[in-house]
């Protein structure tokens, strides 16, 4: 599907807004949204993340994050594999971050899963 001119303008405006507001580096609102989504060990969000990780062959990595958090970001493709698109969209809407900034923020936050359970 070709990107329309309007979509291109919207994406460019989103990037400019992210830079002007510092959205690509300020993840405090996103962290709150992720904490609410992840909940405790038995929450639906955490269970879904583990199910998606298991299906993609990433469960050992996720368990590693929970037992040994790291400061190393994950590839954005890992984010979109582990977190469903509607959830990413919800995070974006809740925080006011653009979709790319939300994914970038999630790539920084996911390796801190052990700290994201309230």
DSSP file (Angstrom, degrees, kcal/mol; ACC not computed):
  #  RESIDUE AA STRUCTURE BP1 BP2  ACC     N-H-->O    O-->H-N    N-H-->O    O-->H-N    TCO  KAPPA ALPHA  PHI   PSI    X-CA   Y-CA   Z-CA
    1    1 A X              0   0    0      0, 0.0     2,-0.1     0, 0.0     0, 0.0   0.000 360.0 360.0 360.0 128.1    0.0    0.0    0.0
    2    2 A X        -     0   0    0      1,-0.1     2,-0.5     0, 0.0     0, 0.0  -0.454 360.0-116.4 -75.3 145.1    1.4    3.3   -1.0
    3    3 A X        -     0   0    0     -2,-0.1    -1,-0.1     1,-0.0     2,-0.1  -0.695  32.0-132.6 -81.0 127.8    1.8    6.0    1.5
    4    4 A X     >  -     0   0    0     -2,-0.5     4,-2.4     1,-0.1     5,-0.2  -0.346  19.7-111.5 -77.7 162.8   -0.3    9.0    0.7
    5    5 A X  H  > S+     0   0    0      1,-0.2     4,-2.5     2,-0.2     5,-0.2   0.881 120.0  53.9 -59.1 -40.1    0.9   12.6    0.7
    6    6 A X  H  > S+     0   0    0      2,-0.2     4,-2.5     1,-0.2    -1,-0.2   0.912 108.2  49.3 -63.1 -42.6   -1.3   13.3    3.8
    7    7 A X  H  > S+     0   0    0      2,-0.2     4,-2.7     1,-0.2    -2,-0.2   0.914 110.7  50.7 -61.8 -42.2    0.3   10.3    5.6
    8    8 A X  H  X S+     0   0    0     -4,-2.4     4,-2.4     2,-0.2    -2,-0.2   0.914 111.3  47.4 -62.5 -43.4    3.8   11.5    4.8
    9    9 A X  H  X S+     0   0    0     -4,-2.5     4,-2.6     2,-0.2    -1,-0.2   0.910 112.4  50.3 -64.4 -42.1    3.0   15.0    6.1
   10   10 A X  H  X S+     0   0    0     -4,-2.5     4,-2.2     2,-0.2    -2,-0.2   0.898 111.2  48.3 -63.1 -41.3    1.4   13.6    9.2
   11   11 A X  H  X S+     0   0    0     -4,-2.7     4,-2.1     2,-0.2    -2,-0.2   0.907 112.4  48.5 -65.7 -41.7    4.5   11.4    9.9
   12   12 A X  H  X S+     0   0    0     -4,-2.4     4,-2.3     2,-0.2    -2,-0.2   0.913 111.5  49.7 -64.7 -42.2    6.8   14.3    9.3
   13   13 A X  H  X S+     0   0    0     -4,-2.6     4,-2.7     1,-0.2    -1,-0.2   0.894 109.2  53.0 -63.5 -39.1    4.8   16.5   11.7
   14   14 A X  H  X S+     0   0    0     -4,-2.2     4,-2.3     2,-0.2    -1,-0.2   0.900 108.8  49.3 -61.8 -41.5    4.9   13.7   14.3
   15   15 A X  H  X S+     0   0    0     -4,-2.1     4,-2.0     2,-0.2    -2,-0.2   0.913 111.7  48.5 -64.9 -42.7    8.7   13.5   14.1
   16   16 A X  H  X S+     0   0    0     -4,-2.3     4,-2.7     1,-0.2    -2,-0.2   0.925 111.7  49.6 -62.9 -44.2    9.0   17.3   14.4
   17   17 A X  H  X S+     0   0    0     -4,-2.7     4,-2.4     1,-0.2     6,-0.4   0.895 108.7  53.4 -62.5 -40.0    6.6   17.3   17.4
   18   18 A X  H  X>S+     0   0    0     -4,-2.3     5,-1.6     2,-0.2     4,-0.9   0.909 111.8  44.9 -61.0 -41.9    8.6   14.5   19.0
   19   19 A X  H  <5S+     0   0    0     -4,-2.0     3,-0.5     3,-0.2    -2,-0.2   0.938 114.1  48.3 -67.3 -46.8   11.8   16.4   18.7
   20   20 A X  H  <5S+     0   0    0     -4,-2.7    -2,-0.2     1,-0.2    -1,-0.2   0.849 119.4  38.1 -64.6 -34.8   10.3   19.7   19.9
   21   21 A X  H  <5S-     0   0    0     -4,-2.4    -1,-0.2    -5,-0.2    -2,-0.2   0.516 106.6-120.5 -94.8  -4.9    8.7   18.1   23.0
   22   22 A X  T >X5 +     0   0    0     -4,-0.9     4,-1.9    -3,-0.5     3,-1.8   0.728  61.1 149.7  73.3  20.9   11.5   15.7   23.8
   23   23 A X  T 34< +     0   0    0     -5,-1.6    -4,-0.1    -6,-0.4    -5,-0.1   0.778  62.7  60.3 -61.5 -28.6    9.1   12.8   23.3
   24   24 A X  T 34 S+     0   0    0     -6,-0.7    -1,-0.3     1,-0.2    -5,-0.1   0.646 117.0  30.9 -76.5 -11.6   11.8   10.4   22.1
   25   25 A X  T <4 S+     0   0    0     -3,-1.8     2,-0.9    -7,-0.2    -2,-0.2   0.589 102.8  79.0-118.3 -15.7   13.7   10.8   25.4
   26   26 A X     <  +     0   0    0     -4,-1.9     4,-0.2     1,-0.1     3,-0.2  -0.823  44.6 157.0 -97.9 103.9   10.9   11.4   27.9
   27   27 A X     >  +     0   0    0     -2,-0.9     4,-3.0     1,-0.1     5,-0.2   0.183  36.5 109.1-111.0  16.7    9.4    8.0   28.7
   28   28 A X  H  > S+     0   0    0      1,-0.2     4,-1.8     2,-0.2    -1,-0.1   0.924  84.5  42.7 -63.1 -44.9    7.9    8.8   32.2
   29   29 A X  H  > S+     0   0    0      1,-0.2     4,-1.9     2,-0.2    -1,-0.2   0.890 115.4  50.8 -65.8 -38.6    4.3    8.7   30.9
   30   30 A X  H  > S+     0   0    0      1,-0.2     4,-2.6     2,-0.2    -2,-0.2   0.896 106.2  55.0 -65.6 -40.2    5.0    5.7   28.9
   31   31 A X  H  X S+     0   0    0     -4,-3.0     4,-2.7     1,-0.2    -1,-0.2   0.915 107.0  50.6 -60.1 -42.5    6.5    3.9   31.8
   32   32 A X  H  X S+     0   0    0     -4,-1.8     4,-2.1     1,-0.2    -1,-0.2   0.911 111.1  48.5 -61.3 -42.2    3.3    4.5   33.8
   33   33 A X  H  X S+     0   0    0     -4,-1.9     4,-2.0     2,-0.2    -2,-0.2   0.899 112.6  48.0 -64.7 -41.0    1.2    3.0   31.0
   34   34 A X  H  X S+     0   0    0     -4,-2.6     4,-3.3     2,-0.2     5,-0.3   0.897 109.3  53.1 -68.1 -40.4    3.5    0.0   30.7
   35   35 A X  H  X S+     0   0    0     -4,-2.7     4,-2.5     1,-0.2    -2,-0.2   0.925 110.4  47.9 -59.7 -44.3    3.5   -0.6   34.5
   36   36 A X  H  < S+     0   0    0     -4,-2.1    -1,-0.2    -5,-0.2    -2,-0.2   0.891 115.8  45.1 -63.7 -38.7   -0.4   -0.6   34.4
   37   37 A X  H  < S+     0   0    0     -4,-2.0     8,-0.6     1,-0.2     9,-0.4   0.916 115.7  44.9 -70.2 -44.8   -0.3   -3.0   31.4
   38   38 A X  H  < S+     0   0    0     -4,-3.3     8,-0.6     7,-0.2     5,-0.4   0.874  82.6 162.4 -71.6 -38.0    2.3   -5.4   32.8
   39   39 A X     <  -     0   0    0     -4,-2.5    -1,-0.1    -5,-0.3    -2,-0.1  -0.126  51.5 -27.1  53.5-148.6    0.8   -5.5   36.3
   40   40 A X  S >  S-     0   0    0     78,-0.1     3,-1.8     1,-0.1     6,-0.3  -0.184  82.2 -77.8 -89.2-172.9    1.9   -8.4   38.5
   41   41 A X  T 3  S+     0   0    0      1,-0.3    -2,-0.1    76,-0.1    -1,-0.1   0.734 130.8  43.8 -60.6 -24.3    3.1  -11.8   37.4
   42   42 A X  T 3  S+     0   0    0      4,-0.1    -1,-0.3     5,-0.0    -3,-0.1   0.262  84.1 125.2-105.9  11.7   -0.4  -13.0   36.7
   43   43 A X    <>  -     0   0    0     -3,-1.8     4,-2.5    -5,-0.4     5,-0.2  -0.337  69.7-119.7 -71.5 153.3   -1.8  -10.0   34.9
   44   44 A X  H  > S+     0   0    0      1,-0.2     4,-2.5     2,-0.2     5,-0.2   0.876 112.2  53.4 -59.7 -38.1   -3.3  -10.4   31.4
   45   45 A X  H  > S+     0   0    0     -8,-0.6     4,-2.3     2,-0.2    -7,-0.2   0.932 111.6  43.5 -63.8 -46.0   -0.7   -8.0   29.9
   46   46 A X  H  > S+     0   0    0     -8,-0.6     4,-2.3    -9,-0.4    -2,-0.2   0.901 114.1  51.0 -67.1 -40.8    2.3   -9.9   31.2
   47   47 A X  H  X S+     0   0    0     -4,-2.5     4,-2.4     2,-0.2    -2,-0.2   0.911 111.3  48.3 -62.1 -42.0    0.7  -13.3   30.3
   48   48 A X  H  X S+     0   0    0     -4,-2.5     4,-2.7     2,-0.2     5,-0.2   0.912 109.9  52.0 -64.8 -42.2    0.1  -12.0   26.7
   49   49 A X  H  X S+     0   0    0     -4,-2.3     4,-2.4     1,-0.2    -2,-0.2   0.919 111.8  46.8 -59.9 -43.8    3.6  -10.8   26.4
   50   50 A X  H  X S+     0   0    0     -4,-2.3     4,-2.8     2,-0.2    -2,-0.2   0.898 111.5  50.8 -65.9 -40.1    5.0  -14.2   27.6
   51   51 A X  H  X S+     0   0    0     -4,-2.4     4,-2.2     2,-0.2    -2,-0.2   0.925 112.7  45.8 -62.9 -43.8    2.7  -16.0   25.2
   52   52 A X  H  X S+     0   0    0     -4,-2.7     4,-1.7    30,-0.2    -2,-0.2   0.885 113.3  50.5 -66.1 -38.3    3.8  -13.8   22.3
   53   53 A X  H  X>S+     0   0    0     -4,-2.4     5,-3.5    -5,-0.2     6,-0.8   0.917 109.9  50.0 -64.8 -43.2    7.4  -14.3   23.3
   54   54 A X  H ><5S+     0   0    0     -4,-2.8     3,-1.0     4,-0.2    -2,-0.2   0.923 110.6  49.5 -61.0 -45.0    7.0  -18.0   23.5
   55   55 A X  H 3<5S+     0   0    0     -4,-2.2    -1,-0.2     1,-0.2    -2,-0.2   0.839 115.1  44.2 -63.2 -34.1    5.5  -18.1   20.0
   56   56 A X  H 3<5S-     0   0    0     -4,-1.7    -1,-0.2    -5,-0.1    -2,-0.2   0.426 115.8-111.6 -91.9   0.1    8.4  -16.0   18.6
   57   57 A X  T <<5S+     0   0    0     -3,-1.0    -3,-0.2    -4,-0.6     4,-0.1   0.777  90.1 110.6  75.3  26.0   11.1  -17.9   20.4
   58   58 A X     >< +     0   0    0     -5,-3.5     4,-2.1    -6,-0.2    -4,-0.2   0.280  34.8 104.7-113.9   7.8   11.9  -14.9   22.7
   59   59 A X  H  > S+     0   0    0     -6,-0.8     4,-2.9     1,-0.2     5,-0.2   0.882  78.6  54.5 -64.3 -37.4   10.7  -16.2   26.0
   60   60 A X  H  > S+     0   0    0      1,-0.2     4,-2.3     2,-0.2    -1,-0.2   0.903 108.9  50.3 -60.5 -38.5   14.1  -16.9   27.4
   61   61 A X  H  > S+     0   0    0     -3,-0.2     4,-2.0     2,-0.2    -2,-0.2   0.923 111.3  47.7 -64.4 -44.0   15.0  -13.3   26.6
   62   62 A X  H  X S+     0   0    0     -4,-2.1     4,-1.9     2,-0.2    -2,-0.2   0.921 111.7  49.4 -64.0 -44.8   11.9  -12.0   28.4
   63   63 A X  H  X S+     0   0    0     -4,-2.9     4,-1.8     1,-0.2     5,-0.2   0.893 108.8  54.7 -61.4 -38.8   12.6  -14.2   31.4
   64   64 A X  H  X S+     0   0    0     -4,-2.3     4,-3.3    -5,-0.2    -1,-0.2   0.897 105.9  51.3 -60.2 -41.2   16.2  -12.9   31.4
   65   65 A X  H  < S+     0   0    0     -4,-2.0    49,-0.8     1,-0.2    -1,-0.2   0.890 109.8  50.6 -62.9 -37.9   14.9   -9.3   31.5
   66   66 A X  H  < S+     0   0    0     -4,-1.9     3,-0.2    47,-0.2    -1,-0.2   0.820 121.1  32.6 -71.1 -30.2   12.7  -10.2   34.5
   67   67 A X  H  < S+     0   0    0     -4,-1.8     2,-0.2     1,-0.2    -2,-0.2   0.765 135.1  22.6 -96.9 -28.7   15.5  -11.8   36.4
   68   68 A X  S  < S-     0   0    0     -4,-3.3    -1,-0.2    -5,-0.2    -2,-0.2  -0.645  78.9-155.4-139.4  78.6   18.4   -9.6   35.2
   69   69 A X        -     0   0    0     -3,-0.2     2,-0.3    -2,-0.2    43,-0.2  -0.173  14.7-161.3 -54.0 148.5   17.3   -6.2   33.9
   70   70 A X        -     0   0    0     41,-1.5    -1,-0.1     2,-0.2    -2,-0.0  -0.911  28.4-136.5-131.8 157.9   19.6   -4.6   31.5
   71   71 A X  S    S+     0   0    0     -2,-0.3     2,-0.5     2,-0.1    41,-0.1   0.374  72.9 110.9 -92.0   3.1   20.2   -1.1   30.2
   72   72 A X        -     0   0    0     39,-0.1    -2,-0.2     1,-0.1    39,-0.1  -0.682  67.3-131.4 -83.2 124.6   20.5   -2.4   26.6
   73   73 A X        -     0   0    0     -2,-0.5     2,-0.3     1,-0.1    35,-0.2  -0.299  18.1-128.2 -67.8 156.6   17.6   -1.4   24.3
   74   74 A X        -     0   0    0     33,-2.2    -1,-0.1    32,-0.1    36,-0.1  -0.707  32.0 -89.0-102.2 159.9   15.9   -4.0   22.2
   75   75 A X    >>  -     0   0    0     -2,-0.3     3,-1.3     1,-0.1     4,-1.2  -0.361  35.1-120.3 -63.9 145.3   15.3   -3.8   18.5
   76   76 A X  H 3> S+     0   0    0      1,-0.3     4,-2.1     2,-0.2     5,-0.2   0.774 112.7  64.4 -61.9 -25.7   12.0   -2.1   17.6
   77   77 A X  H 3> S+     0   0    0      1,-0.2     4,-1.1     2,-0.2    -1,-0.3   0.826  98.5  54.8 -66.9 -29.6   11.0   -5.4   15.8
   78   78 A X  H <> S+     0   0    0     -3,-1.3     4,-2.4     2,-0.2     5,-0.2   0.901 106.2  52.2 -67.1 -40.8   11.1   -7.1   19.2
   79   79 A X  H  X S+     0   0    0     -4,-1.2     4,-2.6     1,-0.2    -2,-0.2   0.949 110.7  45.8 -58.8 -50.0    8.7   -4.5   20.6
   80   80 A X  H  < S+     0   0    0     -4,-2.1    -1,-0.2     1,-0.2    -2,-0.2   0.699 113.5  51.2 -72.1 -17.4    6.2   -5.0   17.8
   81   81 A X  H  < S+     0   0    0     -4,-1.1    -1,-0.2    -5,-0.2    -2,-0.2   0.870 117.8  36.3 -79.3 -40.8    6.5   -8.8   18.2
   82   82 A X  H  < S+     0   0    0     -4,-2.4     2,-0.5     1,-0.1   -30,-0.2   0.771 115.4  52.3 -86.9 -27.8    5.9   -8.8   21.9
   83   83 A X  S  < S-     0   0    0     -4,-2.6    -1,-0.1    -5,-0.2     5,-0.1  -0.944  87.1-120.6-117.2 123.0    3.3   -6.0   22.2
   84   84 A X    >>  -     0   0    0     -2,-0.5     4,-2.1     1,-0.1     3,-0.8  -0.235  23.3-117.1 -61.1 146.7    0.2   -6.1   20.1
   85   85 A X  H 3> S+     0   0    0      1,-0.3     4,-2.8     2,-0.2     5,-0.2   0.864 113.5  55.8 -53.5 -42.9   -0.4   -3.1   17.8
   86   86 A X  H 3> S+     0   0    0      1,-0.2     4,-2.1     2,-0.2    -1,-0.3   0.862 108.5  49.1 -61.5 -32.3   -3.7   -2.1   19.6
   87   87 A X  H <> S+     0   0    0     -3,-0.8     4,-2.7     2,-0.2    -2,-0.2   0.905 110.4  49.7 -71.7 -41.5   -1.8   -1.9   22.9
   88   88 A X  H  X S+     0   0    0     -4,-2.1     4,-2.5     1,-0.2    -2,-0.2   0.922 111.6  49.7 -60.5 -43.3    1.0    0.2   21.3
   89   89 A X  H  X S+     0   0    0     -4,-2.8     4,-2.7     2,-0.2    -2,-0.2   0.902 109.9  50.8 -61.9 -41.1   -1.7    2.5   19.8
   90   90 A X  H  X S+     0   0    0     -4,-2.1     4,-2.9     2,-0.2     5,-0.2   0.927 110.1  49.3 -62.9 -44.4   -3.3    2.8   23.3
   91   91 A X  H  X S+     0   0    0     -4,-2.7     4,-2.1     1,-0.2     6,-0.4   0.921 111.5  50.3 -58.5 -43.5    0.1    3.7   24.9
   92   92 A X  H  X>S+     0   0    0     -4,-2.5     4,-2.0     1,-0.2     5,-0.5   0.924 113.3  44.7 -61.1 -45.8    0.6    6.3   22.1
   93   93 A X  H  <5S+     0   0    0     -4,-2.7    -2,-0.2     1,-0.2    -1,-0.2   0.894 113.8  49.9 -66.3 -40.3   -2.9    7.8   22.7
   94   94 A X  H  <5S+     0   0    0     -4,-2.9    -1,-0.2     1,-0.2    -2,-0.2   0.846 121.0  34.0 -67.1 -33.7   -2.5    7.8   26.5
   95   95 A X  H  <5S-     0   0    0     -4,-2.1    -2,-0.2    -5,-0.2    -1,-0.2   0.660 100.1-124.9 -98.2 -17.9    0.9    9.4   26.5
   96   96 A X  T  <5 +     0   0    0     -4,-2.0     2,-0.2     1,-0.3    -3,-0.2   0.521  64.3 138.9  81.7   4.6    0.5   11.8   23.5
   97   97 A X      < -     0   0    0     -5,-0.5    -1,-0.3    -6,-0.4    -2,-0.1  -0.510  58.8-108.9 -78.6 150.1    3.6   10.2   21.9
   98   98 A X     >  -     0   0    0    -84,-0.2     4,-2.3    -2,-0.2     5,-0.2  -0.308  34.5-104.0 -68.1 164.4    3.7    9.5   18.2
   99   99 A X  H  > S+     0   0    0      1,-0.2     4,-2.2     2,-0.2     5,-0.2   0.931 122.2  47.4 -58.6 -47.8    3.6    5.9   17.2
  100  100 A X  H  > S+     0   0    0      1,-0.2     4,-2.4     2,-0.2    -1,-0.2   0.892 112.4  49.7 -62.1 -37.7    7.4    5.8   16.4
  101  101 A X  H  > S+     0   0    0      2,-0.2     4,-2.6     1,-0.2    -1,-0.2   0.864 109.3  52.5 -68.5 -34.3    8.3    7.5   19.6
  102  102 A X  H  X S+     0   0    0     -4,-2.3     4,-2.5     2,-0.2    -2,-0.2   0.935 111.2  45.8 -64.9 -46.2    6.1    5.0   21.5
  103  103 A X  H  X S+     0   0    0     -4,-2.2     4,-2.0     2,-0.2    -2,-0.2   0.912 113.2  50.1 -63.7 -42.0    7.9    2.1   19.9
  104  104 A X  H  X S+     0   0    0     -4,-2.4     4,-1.1     2,-0.2    -2,-0.2   0.926 111.5  48.5 -61.9 -44.7   11.3    3.7   20.6
  105  105 A X  H  X S+     0   0    0     -4,-2.6     4,-1.9     1,-0.2     3,-0.4   0.899 110.3  51.4 -62.7 -40.5   10.4    4.3   24.2
  106  106 A X  H  X S+     0   0    0     -4,-2.5     4,-2.7     1,-0.2    -1,-0.2   0.849 102.8  59.2 -65.2 -33.6    9.2    0.7   24.5
  107  107 A X  H  < S+     0   0    0     -4,-2.0   -33,-2.2     1,-0.2     4,-0.4   0.816 111.0  42.6 -65.6 -27.5   12.5   -0.6   23.1
  108  108 A X  H  < S+     0   0    0     -4,-1.1    -2,-0.2    -3,-0.4    -1,-0.2   0.812 118.4  44.6 -82.7 -32.8   14.2    1.2   26.0
  109  109 A X  H >< S+     0   0    0     -4,-1.9     3,-2.5     1,-0.2    -2,-0.2   0.837  94.2  73.6 -84.5 -34.5   11.7    0.1   28.7
  110  110 A X  G >< S+     0   0    0     -4,-2.7     3,-1.4     1,-0.3    -1,-0.2   0.849  89.1  59.9 -53.8 -40.2   11.2   -3.6   27.9
  111  111 A X  G 3  S+     0   0    0     -4,-0.4   -41,-1.5     1,-0.3    -1,-0.3   0.584  98.9  62.0 -66.7  -3.7   14.6   -4.7   29.2
  112  112 A X  G X   +     0   0    0     -3,-2.5     3,-2.1   -43,-0.2     4,-0.4   0.003  64.7 131.7-104.0  26.5   13.5   -3.3   32.6
  113  113 A X  G X   +     0   0    0     -3,-1.4     3,-1.7     1,-0.3   -47,-0.2   0.810  63.3  61.7 -53.5 -36.7   10.6   -5.7   32.9
  114  114 A X  G 3  S+     0   0    0    -49,-0.8     3,-0.4     1,-0.3    -1,-0.3   0.792 107.0  46.7 -62.0 -25.8   11.4   -6.7   36.5
  115  115 A X  G <  S+     0   0    0     -3,-2.1     3,-0.3     1,-0.2    -1,-0.3   0.474  98.5  72.9 -92.5  -2.9   11.0   -3.1   37.5
  116  116 A X    <   +     0   0    0     -3,-1.7   -77,-0.2    -4,-0.4    -1,-0.2   0.062  69.0  89.8-103.0  25.7    7.7   -2.7   35.7
  117  117 A X              0   0    0     -3,-0.4    -1,-0.2   -79,-0.1   -76,-0.1  -0.026 360.0 360.0-112.4  32.3    5.5   -4.8   37.9
  118  118 A X              0   0    0     -3,-0.3    -2,-0.1   -78,-0.1   -78,-0.1   0.477 360.0 360.0  76.7 360.0    4.4   -2.0   40.3
